[in-house]
Amino acid sequence: MTQGAGQGPVAERTATTLRDFRVPAYVHETGPYAHGAILGVDVTRVDEDQPEGYPPPQRDLPVDLGDTLEMPVETAADPAAQPSEGTGPLYVVGDVHGYLDELLAALREKGLIDSDAQWCAGDARLWFLGDFTDRGPDGIGVIDLVMRLSAEAAAAGGYCKALMGNHELLLLGAKRFSDAPVNSAAGTATFQAAWLLNGGQKTDMDRLQDHHLQWMARLDAIEEVDGHLLVHSDTTAYLDYGDSIEAVNDTVRETLTRNDVIECWDLFRKFTKRFSFRDEGGADAVRSLLDTYGGTRIVHGHSPIPYLTGEAGAEDGEADAGPVVERPHVYAEGLAIAMDGGVTMAGKLLVQQLPLDI
């Protein structure tokens, strides 16, 4: 396994730089990696209507018919699954989105890794809340790091584990199904188009290997740890997949194993929904998950905190990234903790010890 420390290009970081970009630069290039060359589409035919629940940076794209790449998924136990459950302090990590340098710095700051990026936290427990790739320069480097830390933490008596994010579903779909068409509220779309328009990086796709795909496909979608219900997305859509944690995780894995593009697209779309806990009735939405799956608080990533607090625009054309987030956001009558500090929009990659001292 690689050491996971491959460095991508240094991203410019200023207080006013909105890095939550919509379309990667190479989409507009000519040649073999031009947008039309990859997708076989007319890029001018983007539907301007957003379906309900679709997150701000995303768009569906009309496409032509294409062949589906069949990619079997092994269902054996994850080789990185740890026999030790750890007894040390509990940490959670928000959305990383390929920003490996920022992740390494944040883990060092919390004393979880040393200067050589090796696990040094003994029996500590570390959970990643999903979204390892896209938008940032080195998503595969991030996955390699997490996989390696999982083995090192287990050897030290702790653990490092990860949840399924919507961008893991997106990358899996783009690799498996390419430009196979699916129907959506905004017209016909494809995983390939959605991946590109959500910051998919050609370098990640080039470096993606079978063991990365198998690791992503086996990730759990939801877990409860020390009274904290850990999920990626701030949505109640998890309730559509089972009435227990085990049932949800099994259903998600079985859905991916069946390799049905329509089922996988529906799963991806449900995991992209957001803001269920933010507005009127948000606390009740949180309670519906806690009552079903357990825990006293929900901890999630997915929606950048400046969007949740209204300090940054969440629509196309809103370039104000808002203030730099320094800590998680507690809301929904104190029942929800948001962990996406907005690293893709000049924000901070959050690593937080739980329980939160508030």
SULGIRA-V864465 format. One record per run of one state. SS is the DSSP state (2 for helix, 1 for strand, 0 for the rest). FROM is the first residue (numbers start at 1). TO is the last residue. Records with the same first field share a line. If there is no record, write none. Layout:
SS=FROM-TO, FROM-TO
This chain:
0=1-24, 29-34, 40-45, 47-60, 62-89, 94-99, 110-112, 114-118, 120-124, 129-138, 156-158, 164-165, 178-181, 185-186, 190-190, 198-201, 208-209, 218-219, 221-221, 226-227, 232-236, 242-244, 259-260, 273-281, 294-296, 301-304, 310-328, 332-335, 339-342, 346-350, 355-358
2=25-28, 35-39, 100-109, 139-155, 166-177, 191-197, 202-207, 210-217, 237-241, 245-258, 261-272, 282-293, 305-309, 343-345
1=46-46, 61-61, 90-93, 113-113, 119-119, 125-128, 159-163, 182-184, 187-189, 220-220, 222-225, 228-231, 297-300, 329-331, 336-338, 351-354
